[in-house]
């Protein structure tokens, strides 16, 4: 099915074949999870070119692909492969191929072969998840839900951001994660940085703490953000938290298939702007989640051409960031159904943790 969809795109683009060099795209199309390899896909053939380290792995993970054994460089065998396929217009992934690799390809291939830059052909297919992908995503999301439930009972005033981050990472690693995609813990004024790095800052009573985490299960990642305060919270925090929560709920109620990423973003952004914090919500509402943590679809102000379709999985994560004070972000992963997003994340959204 995946090859069929890609081949239709090749036909639409009038391409005879395509080189797939992006690691996530390579895994999605073939099942091969090795760190090195190139797919060469035409209407009739599907070839995986890789080196000695992965010959056996290809046989196990990508049995429907022909193995092309790379002895030294891909460009040593590519001219013969492309000649056998009778390919004249050869696509490549423009966002993944370096200038030097492009030059090598151009020098190695016969003059009649035209290298054609493509963008997002496989990513667009990946944006709609099948049942197998959803099963892996649900496991990964369930793990981050459990990690958050654990940290909510573990975290105490005086612990540093690093200590809390390490506890989250340790929990996910020991409860089924292939690896931890990322962990961010930012307290007090550090929380005003959307992508802060955990520091040695001790978490104080009354500090808003933004925790963002993801775990990889079955090759698929989760993405969860919660913001909490240990002990008593200020009135300003309570106000901001409620605005962010209302913005997220507005988006989860209102998003429908056929909307653009920009229209979906506006559902949450309008709530925050009307509350007077529009300038403090500087990123998009969300992004796709799957084999990588940021992928199609993109849900934001600049994505007026990004269409949301049934079966897409994406985050809904509005936030407000007040430099020198604190930040609040609430993030869930959602699956787009006919009647709107189905929230897959189930972690509690309590603004306070009593201590």
Residue pairs with C-beta under 8 A, 6 or more apart in sequence:
1 130
2 28
2 29
2 125
3 29
3 41
3 46
5 125
6 18
6 29
6 41
6 121
6 122
6 125
7 41
7 43
9 121
9 124
9 125
10 16
10 17
10 18
10 41
10 42
10 43
10 91
10 121
11 43
13 91
13 116
13 118
13 121
14 89
15 89
15 90
15 91
15 116
15 118
16 42
16 43
16 85
16 86
16 87
16 88
16 89
16 90
17 40
17 41
17 42
17 82
17 85
17 87
17 90
17 91
18 39
18 40
18 41
18 90
18 91
18 92
18 93
18 118
18 121
19 38
19 39
19 40
19 90
19 91
19 92
19 93
19 97
19 105
20 26
20 29
20 38
20 39
20 40
20 41
20 93
20 122
21 38
21 92
21 93
21 96
21 97
21 101
22 93
22 95
22 96
22 122
23 35
24 126
24 290
24 291
24 292
24 295
25 39
25 93
25 122
25 123
25 126
26 32
26 37
26 38
26 39
26 48
27 33
27 219
27 291
28 122
28 125
28 126
28 291
29 39
29 41
29 46
29 122
30 39
30 46
30 48
30 61
30 62
30 64
30 65
31 61
31 62
32 48
32 50
32 54
32 57
32 58
32 61
32 62
32 65
33 57
33 61
33 219
34 50
34 53
34 54
34 57
34 58
34 61
36 50
36 51
36 53
36 54
37 48
37 49
37 50
37 54
37 58
38 48
38 49
38 50
38 74
39 46
39 47
39 48
39 49
39 65
40 46
40 47
40 49
40 68
40 78
40 81
40 82
40 85
41 47
42 85
42 87
44 85
45 66
45 85
46 64
46 65
46 66
47 65
47 66
47 67
47 68
47 81
48 58
48 62
48 65
48 66
48 67
48 68
49 67
49 68
49 69
49 70
49 74
49 77
49 78
49 81
50 58
50 67
50 68
50 69
50 70
51 69
51 70
51 71
52 69
55 67
55 69
58 65
58 67
59 67
68 77
68 81
69 77
70 76
70 77
73 104
75 104
75 105
75 107
75 108
76 108
78 105
78 108
78 109
79 108
79 109
79 110
82 90
82 109
82 110
82 113
83 110
87 113
88 112
88 113
88 114
89 113
89 114
89 116
90 109
90 113
90 114
90 115
90 116
91 116
91 117
91 118
91 121
92 102
92 105
92 115
92 116
92 117
92 118
93 118
93 119
93 121
93 122
94 117
94 118
94 119
95 119
95 120
97 105
102 115
105 115
106 115
109 115
120 296
123 295
123 296
124 296
126 288
126 290
126 291
126 295
126 296
127 288
127 290
127 295
127 296
127 297
127 309
127 312
128 309
128 310
128 311
128 312
129 137
129 290
129 311
129 312
129 313
129 335
130 311
133 220
133 290
134 313
134 335
135 218
136 217
136 218
136 219
136 220
137 220
137 222
137 289
137 290
137 313
137 333
137 344
138 344
139 176
139 217
139 218
139 220
140 177
140 214
140 215
140 216
140 217
140 218
140 220
140 221
140 222
141 222
141 224
141 333
141 344
141 345
141 346
142 346
143 172
143 175
143 176
143 177
143 215
143 217
143 222
144 172
144 213
144 214
144 215
144 222
144 223
144 224
144 345
144 347
145 224
145 345
145 346
145 347
146 171
146 175
147 168
147 171
147 172
147 175
147 213
147 215
148 211
148 213
148 224
148 226
148 347
148 348
149 347
149 348
150 167
150 168
150 171
151 164
151 167
151 168
151 171
151 211
152 228
152 348
152 350
152 353
154 164
154 167
155 164
155 167
155 203
155 209
155 230
155 353
156 230
156 355
157 202
157 203
157 204
157 205
157 230
157 231
157 355
158 202
158 203
158 204
159 202
159 203
160 198
160 199
160 200
160 201
160 202
160 203
161 185
161 186
161 187
161 190
161 198
161 199
161 200
161 201
161 203
162 185
162 198
162 199
162 200
164 185
164 198
164 203
164 209
164 211
165 183
165 184
165 185
165 198
168 183
168 185
168 211
168 213
169 180
169 183
172 180
172 213
172 215
173 179
173 180
176 215
176 217
177 215
177 216
177 217
178 216
178 217
178 218
178 219
179 215
179 216
180 213
180 214
180 215
180 216
181 213
181 214
181 215
181 216
181 221
181 222
181 223
181 293
182 212
182 213
182 214
182 293
183 198
183 211
183 212
183 213
183 214
184 195
184 196
184 197
184 198
184 210
184 211
184 212
184 213
185 198
185 209
185 210
185 211
186 193
186 196
186 198
186 209
186 210
186 327
187 201
187 203
187 204
187 207
187 208
187 209
187 210
188 201
188 203
188 204
188 207
188 208
188 326
189 323
189 324
189 325
189 326
190 196
190 199
190 201
191 208
191 209
191 210
191 227
191 321
191 326
191 327
191 328
192 321
192 322
192 323
192 324
192 325
192 326
192 327
193 321
193 327
194 282
194 283
194 319
194 321
194 327
194 329
196 210
203 209
203 230
204 230
205 230
205 231
205 232
205 355
206 229
206 230
206 231
206 232
206 233
206 234
207 229
207 230
207 326
208 227
208 228
208 229
208 233
208 237
208 241
208 326
208 327
208 328
209 227
209 228
209 229
209 230
210 225
210 226
210 227
210 327
210 328
210 329
211 225
211 226
211 227
211 228
212 223
212 224
212 225
212 329
212 331
213 222
213 223
213 224
213 225
214 221
214 222
214 223
214 224
214 293
215 221
215 222
219 291
220 289
220 290
220 291
221 289
221 290
221 291
221 292
221 293
222 289
222 333
222 345
223 289
223 293
223 315
223 331
223 333
224 331
224 332
224 333
224 345
224 347
225 317
225 329
225 330
225 331
226 330
226 331
226 347
226 348
226 349
227 241
227 244
227 327
227 328
227 329
227 330
227 351
228 350
228 351
228 352
228 353
229 237
229 351
229 352
229 353
230 353
230 355
231 352
231 353
231 354
231 355
232 352
233 241
233 351
233 352
236 325
237 326
237 328
237 351
238 351
240 277
240 320
240 322
240 326
240 328
241 328
241 351
242 351
243 271
243 272
243 275
243 277
243 320
244 272
244 318
244 319
244 320
244 328
244 329
244 330
245 330
245 349
245 351
246 271
247 268
247 269
247 271
247 272
247 318
248 268
248 316
248 317
248 318
248 330
248 332
250 267
250 268
250 270
250 271
251 264
251 265
251 267
251 268
251 285
251 316
251 318
251 341
252 316
252 332
252 334
252 340
252 341
252 343
253 267
253 340
254 264
254 267
254 340
255 264
255 267
255 308
255 316
255 334
255 336
255 340
255 341
256 308
256 339
256 340
257 308
257 309
257 310
257 336
257 338
258 307
258 308
258 309
259 307
259 308
260 303
260 304
260 305
260 306
260 307
260 308
261 284
261 285
261 297
261 298
261 299
261 300
261 303
261 304
261 306
261 307
261 308
262 300
262 301
262 302
262 303
262 304
262 306
264 285
264 286
264 299
264 308
265 284
265 285
265 286
265 299
265 300
265 301
265 303
266 301
267 285
268 285
268 316
268 318
269 278
269 281
269 285
269 301
269 318
271 318
272 278
272 280
272 281
272 318
272 320
273 281
277 320
280 320
280 321
280 322
281 318
281 319
281 320
281 321
282 321
283 300
283 319
284 298
284 299
284 300
284 301
284 302
284 303
285 299
285 300
285 316
285 317
285 318
286 299
286 300
286 314
286 315
286 316
286 317
286 331
287 294
287 295
287 297
287 298
287 299
287 314
287 315
288 294
288 295
288 296
288 297
288 298
288 312
288 313
288 314
289 295
289 313
289 314
289 315
289 333
290 313
296 306
297 303
297 306
297 307
297 308
297 309
297 312
297 314
298 306
299 306
299 308
299 314
299 315
299 316
308 314
308 336
309 336
310 336
310 337
310 338
311 335
311 336
312 335
312 336
313 333
313 334
313 335
313 336
313 344
314 333
314 334
314 336
315 331
315 332
315 333
315 334
316 331
316 332
316 334
316 341
316 343
317 329
317 330
317 331
317 332
318 329
318 330
319 327
319 328
319 329
319 330
320 327
320 328
320 329
321 327
321 328
330 349
331 345
332 343
332 344
332 345
333 343
333 344
333 345
334 341
334 342
334 343
334 344
334 345
335 341
335 342
335 344
336 342
